[in-house]
Amino acid sequence: MNIFKSLFGSSANALTTEEAKARIDSKEPLLILDVRQPDEYRSGHIAGAKLIPLNELGRRVNELPKDKEILCVCASGARSSAATGQLSGAGFTVVNLRGGMSGWQRAGYPIKKGK
């Protein structure tokens, strides 16, 4: 695997907002990992999302389950793509939300404000 792919994931490991919403609403939902900063998270996130900012992910990776698929989310998809690559390299089953929270909100899906 090349270094770019291991750091930033690949488009094959990404879900559209519609695909992600369907997976979240399914009987086997994903664990939603928001890798933005706390102020961004408080301004609006997907209900049930766990906040671990990207700059803390390396030291907090033990807080994540290896037996559940993880959906990484950020504002536009760039930081979450980096998180996807990092977690994939550590043995997690992980996908990125293509378009991030911007795409999620454009699609009209609900967000939760605050903690």
ROLO-675999 format. One record per residue: x, y, z of N, C-alpha, C, O in turn. Coordinates in nm, 3 decimals. Layout:
N
    n_xx    n_yy    n_zz   ca_xx   ca_yy   ca_zz    c_xx    c_yy    c_zz    o_xx    o_yy    o_zz
       X       Y       Z       X       Y       Z       X       Y       Z       X       Y       Z
...
//
This chain:
115
    n_xx    n_yy    n_zz   ca_xx   ca_yy   ca_zz    c_xx    c_yy    c_zz    o_xx    o_yy    o_zz
   0.085  -0.118   0.000   0.000   0.000   0.000   0.090   0.124   0.000   0.188   0.130   0.074
   0.055   0.221  -0.083   0.142   0.339  -0.086   0.115   0.429   0.034   0.011   0.420   0.099
   0.210   0.517   0.061   0.204   0.601   0.182   0.084   0.695   0.179   0.022   0.718   0.283
   0.049   0.749   0.062  -0.065   0.839   0.053  -0.193   0.768   0.097  -0.272   0.821   0.174
  -0.212   0.646   0.046  -0.331   0.570   0.080  -0.335   0.537   0.228  -0.442   0.543   0.289
  -0.220   0.502   0.288  -0.220   0.467   0.429  -0.246   0.590   0.517  -0.301   0.577   0.626
  -0.207   0.708   0.470  -0.231   0.828   0.549  -0.370   0.887   0.527  -0.432   0.937   0.621
  -0.418   0.880   0.404  -0.542   0.949   0.372  -0.656   0.860   0.326  -0.760   0.911   0.282
  -0.641   0.730   0.335  -0.748   0.640   0.293  -0.763   0.643   0.142  -0.676   0.693   0.070
  -0.873   0.590   0.095  -0.900   0.595  -0.049  -1.048   0.615  -0.069  -1.128   0.594   0.022
  -1.084   0.655  -0.190  -1.226   0.678  -0.217  -1.306   0.549  -0.207  -1.428   0.553  -0.188
  -1.240   0.434  -0.219  -1.309   0.307  -0.203  -1.357   0.287  -0.060  -1.449   0.209  -0.035
  -1.295   0.358   0.034  -1.332   0.348   0.174  -1.423   0.462   0.215  -1.421   0.504   0.331
  -1.503   0.514   0.124  -1.590   0.628   0.153  -1.734   0.595   0.121  -1.764   0.520   0.029
  -1.824   0.654   0.200  -1.967   0.642   0.177  -2.023   0.779   0.143  -1.978   0.881   0.196
  -2.121   0.782   0.054  -2.194   0.906   0.029  -2.281   0.935   0.151  -2.298   0.848   0.237
  -2.335   1.055   0.159  -2.423   1.086   0.272  -2.544   0.993   0.273  -2.589   0.951   0.380
  -2.597   0.961   0.156  -2.713   0.873   0.149  -2.679   0.733   0.198  -2.756   0.672   0.272
  -2.564   0.681   0.156  -2.521   0.548   0.201  -2.496   0.547   0.351  -2.533   0.452   0.420
  -2.433   0.653   0.401  -2.405   0.660   0.545  -2.535   0.667   0.625  -2.547   0.599   0.727
  -2.630   0.747   0.581  -2.758   0.759   0.652  -2.829   0.624   0.656  -2.883   0.586   0.759
  -2.828   0.552   0.546  -2.891   0.419   0.542  -2.822   0.324   0.639  -2.888   0.246   0.708
  -2.690   0.328   0.645  -2.615   0.242   0.736  -2.640   0.279   0.882  -2.654   0.192   0.967
  -2.647   0.409   0.910  -2.673   0.455   1.047  -2.811   0.409   1.092  -2.829   0.372   1.208
  -2.907   0.412   1.002  -3.044   0.373   1.035  -3.068   0.223   1.029  -3.178   0.178   1.062
  -2.970   0.144   0.990  -2.988   0.000   0.975  -2.984  -0.071   1.110  -2.958  -0.010   1.214
  -3.010  -0.201   1.107  -3.009  -0.283   1.229  -2.868  -0.301   1.284  -2.851  -0.333   1.402
  -2.767  -0.282   1.199  -2.627  -0.291   1.243  -2.559  -0.158   1.213  -2.478  -0.148   1.121
  -2.593  -0.055   1.291  -2.538   0.077   1.262  -2.388   0.085   1.285  -2.329   0.005   1.357
  -2.331   0.185   1.222  -2.188   0.213   1.236  -2.162   0.289   1.365  -2.252   0.353   1.420
  -2.040   0.282   1.414  -1.997   0.373   1.518  -1.955   0.501   1.446  -1.871   0.496   1.355
  -2.010   0.613   1.484  -1.979   0.740   1.418  -1.870   0.808   1.498  -1.887   0.838   1.616
  -1.757   0.834   1.433  -1.643   0.899   1.495  -1.623   1.036   1.432  -1.587   1.046   1.315
  -1.647   1.141   1.509  -1.629   1.278   1.462  -1.488   1.321   1.500  -1.453   1.321   1.618
  -1.407   1.358   1.402  -1.267   1.393   1.427  -1.241   1.544   1.421  -1.126   1.587   1.409
  -1.347   1.623   1.428  -1.331   1.768   1.428  -1.293   1.817   1.569  -1.279   1.737   1.661
  -1.277   1.945   1.582  -1.247   2.006   1.711  -1.376   2.021   1.793  -1.484   2.026   1.735
  -1.365   2.027   1.926  -1.485   2.033   2.010  -1.582   2.145   1.974  -1.704   2.123   1.979
  -1.534   2.263   1.939  -1.625   2.372   1.903  -1.703   2.341   1.775  -1.820   2.378   1.764
  -1.639   2.275   1.680  -1.708   2.235   1.557  -1.815   2.131   1.589  -1.927   2.138   1.537
  -1.780   2.036   1.674  -1.872   1.929   1.715  -1.995   1.990   1.782  -2.108   1.952   1.750
  -1.975   2.083   1.874  -2.087   2.145   1.946  -2.178   2.224   1.852  -2.298   2.237   1.878
  -2.122   2.277   1.743  -2.204   2.356   1.651  -2.296   2.269   1.566  -2.388   2.320   1.502
  -2.274   2.139   1.565  -2.364   2.047   1.494  -2.294   1.920   1.454  -2.195   1.922   1.380
  -2.347   1.807   1.503  -2.289   1.676   1.472  -2.401   1.574   1.450  -2.517   1.602   1.478
  -2.364   1.457   1.401  -2.459   1.348   1.383  -2.488   1.291   1.522  -2.396   1.261   1.597
  -2.615   1.276   1.555  -2.655   1.224   1.686  -2.585   1.091   1.713  -2.580   1.003   1.627
  -2.531   1.077   1.833  -2.464   0.954   1.873  -2.317   0.949   1.838  -2.249   0.851   1.871
  -2.266   1.052   1.770  -2.125   1.052   1.729  -2.033   1.065   1.850  -2.062   1.138   1.945
  -1.921   0.993   1.844  -1.816   1.003   1.945  -1.714   1.103   1.895  -1.669   1.094   1.781
  -1.676   1.198   1.981  -1.578   1.300   1.944  -1.439   1.259   1.989  -1.414   1.241   2.108
  -1.350   1.244   1.892  -1.206   1.232   1.917  -1.139   1.315   1.808  -1.129   1.270   1.694
  -1.093   1.437   1.843  -1.028   1.520   1.741  -0.911   1.447   1.676  -0.842   1.369   1.741
  -0.890   1.473   1.548  -0.786   1.404   1.472  -0.650   1.412   1.541  -0.575   1.315   1.541
  -0.618   1.528   1.599  -0.487   1.542   1.663  -0.474   1.460   1.792  -0.364   1.450   1.846
  -0.583   1.402   1.841  -0.580   1.317   1.960  -0.599   1.169   1.927  -0.585   1.083   2.014
  -0.630   1.140   1.802  -0.667   1.004   1.764  -0.559   0.901   1.795  -0.590   0.794   1.846
  -0.435   0.932   1.766  -0.327   0.837   1.789  -0.318   0.790   1.932  -0.293   0.671   1.957
  -0.337   0.880   2.027  -0.325   0.840   2.167  -0.456   0.792   2.229  -0.457   0.742   2.341
  -0.567   0.806   2.155  -0.697   0.764   2.208  -0.759   0.648   2.130  -0.876   0.614   2.151
  -0.682   0.589   2.041  -0.732   0.482   1.955  -0.787   0.364   2.036  -0.875   0.292   1.989
  -0.736   0.345   2.157  -0.784   0.234   2.241  -0.928   0.255   2.290  -0.986   0.163   2.348
  -0.986   0.372   2.267  -1.125   0.398   2.304  -1.223   0.346   2.199  -1.345   0.351   2.219
  -1.170   0.297   2.088  -1.255   0.252   1.977  -1.261   0.101   1.970  -1.161   0.034   1.996
  -1.378   0.046   1.935  -1.391  -0.100   1.924  -1.338  -0.152   1.791  -1.357  -0.089   1.686
  -1.271  -0.265   1.795  -1.223  -0.326   1.671  -1.328  -0.416   1.608  -1.312  -0.460   1.494
  -1.436  -0.443   1.682  -1.538  -0.536   1.632  -1.659  -0.466   1.571  -1.761  -0.529   1.547
  -1.647  -0.336   1.546  -1.758  -0.260   1.488  -1.704  -0.169   1.379  -1.596  -0.111   1.395
  -1.776  -0.156   1.270  -1.732  -0.067   1.163  -1.747   0.078   1.207  -1.847   0.115   1.271
  -1.648   0.159   1.174  -1.643   0.299   1.217  -1.660   0.390   1.096  -1.596   0.371   0.993
  -1.746   0.490   1.111  -1.765   0.594   1.010  -1.696   0.720   1.060  -1.737   0.777   1.161
  -1.592   0.764   0.990  -1.520   0.885   1.028  -1.584   1.007   0.961  -1.616   1.004   0.843
  -1.601   1.114   1.041  -1.671   1.234   0.996  -1.589   1.357   1.035  -1.533   1.364   1.144
  -1.583   1.455   0.944  -1.527   1.587   0.976  -1.612   1.690   0.902  -1.726   1.662   0.866
  -1.559   1.809   0.881  -1.637   1.914   0.816  -1.659   1.887   0.668  -1.771   1.899   0.618
  -1.551   1.850   0.596  -1.561   1.834   0.451  -1.520   1.697   0.399  -1.547   1.664   0.284
  -1.456   1.617   0.483  -1.411   1.485   0.441  -1.260   1.469   0.439  -1.211   1.357   0.425
  -1.184   1.578   0.453  -1.038   1.568   0.445  -0.977   1.510   0.573  -0.901   1.413   0.567
  -1.010   1.568   0.689  -0.955   1.514   0.815  -1.005   1.373   0.841  -0.931   1.289   0.890
  -1.132   1.348   0.809  -1.185   1.214   0.832  -1.122   1.113   0.736  -1.111   0.995   0.770
  -1.080   1.157   0.618  -1.008   1.068   0.528  -0.873   1.030   0.588  -0.831   0.914   0.580
  -0.805   1.128   0.650  -0.678   1.099   0.717  -0.702   1.002   0.833  -0.623   0.910   0.853
  -0.809   1.023   0.910  -0.842   0.933   1.021  -0.873   0.792   0.970  -0.835   0.693   1.032
  -0.942   0.784   0.856  -0.974   0.655   0.796  -0.847   0.578   0.763  -0.836   0.459   0.792
  -0.751   0.647   0.703  -0.623   0.584   0.671  -0.548   0.539   0.795  -0.494   0.429   0.799
  -0.546   0.623   0.896  -0.477   0.592   1.021  -0.540   0.471   1.090  -0.469   0.380   1.134
  -0.672   0.470   1.100  -0.740   0.360   1.169  -0.734   0.231   1.088  -0.719   0.123   1.145
  -0.745   0.242   0.958  -0.734   0.124   0.872  -0.598   0.058   0.890  -0.588  -0.064   0.900
  -0.493   0.140   0.895  -0.359   0.090   0.916  -0.340   0.024   1.051  -0.251  -0.059   1.069
  -0.425   0.061   1.148  -0.418   0.003   1.283  -0.510  -0.118   1.298  -0.525  -0.172   1.408
  -0.571  -0.162   1.188  -0.653  -0.283   1.193  -0.801  -0.264   1.216  -0.872  -0.362   1.240
  -0.850  -0.140   1.210  -0.993  -0.115   1.228  -1.065  -0.126   1.094  -1.006  -0.104   0.989
  -1.193  -0.159   1.099  -1.279  -0.156   0.982  -1.341  -0.018   0.981  -1.418   0.017   1.071
  -1.309   0.061   0.879  -1.344   0.201   0.882  -1.378   0.255   0.744  -1.322   0.211   0.643
  -1.471   0.351   0.741  -1.509   0.420   0.618  -1.518   0.569   0.646  -1.536   0.612   0.761
  -1.504   0.648   0.542  -1.508   0.793   0.551  -1.642   0.844   0.500  -1.698   0.788   0.406
  -1.693   0.951   0.562  -1.813   1.018   0.511  -1.769   1.118   0.405  -1.715   1.224   0.437
  -1.795   1.085   0.280  -1.758   1.173   0.168  -1.839   1.302   0.179  -1.961   1.299   0.189
  -1.769   1.415   0.178  -1.837   1.545   0.187  -1.856   1.593   0.329  -1.895   1.708   0.351
  -1.829   1.508   0.427  -1.836   1.545   0.567  -1.970   1.602   0.612  -2.074   1.576   0.552
  -1.963   1.679   0.720  -2.085   1.739   0.776  -2.147   1.840   0.680  -2.268   1.862   0.683
  -2.065   1.902   0.596  -2.120   1.995   0.497  -2.217   1.921   0.405  -2.327   1.969   0.380
  -2.175   1.805   0.355  -2.261   1.725   0.269  -2.382   1.671   0.343  -2.492   1.665   0.289
  -2.360   1.632   0.468  -2.469   1.579   0.551  -2.579   1.685   0.567  -2.698   1.655   0.551
  -2.539   1.807   0.597  -2.636   1.915   0.616  -2.701   1.955   0.483  -2.820   1.985   0.480
  -2.623   1.957   0.374  -2.681   1.988   0.242  -2.788   1.887   0.204  -2.886   1.921   0.138
  -2.770   1.762   0.247  -2.869   1.658   0.217  -2.994   1.671   0.304  -3.093   1.603   0.280
  -2.988   1.759   0.404  -3.105   1.781   0.490  -3.118   1.683   0.605  -3.224   1.672   0.666
  -3.010   1.611   0.635  -3.016   1.515   0.743  -3.001   1.587   0.877  -2.940   1.694   0.884
  -3.058   1.528   0.983  -3.059   1.597   1.113  -2.921   1.606   1.177  -2.835   1.520   1.159
  -2.905   1.714   1.253  -2.784   1.730   1.332  -2.826   1.759   1.476  -2.937   1.804   1.504
  -2.734   1.732   1.567  -2.754   1.761   1.707  -2.655   1.870   1.746  -2.538   1.865   1.709
  -2.702   1.969   1.819  -2.612   2.076   1.865  -2.581   2.055   2.012  -2.658   1.995   2.086
  -2.466   2.106   2.054  -2.421   2.089   2.191  -2.340   1.962   2.205  -2.289   1.908   2.106
  -2.328   1.913   2.330  -2.247   1.795   2.356  -2.314   1.667   2.318  -2.256   1.560   2.335
//
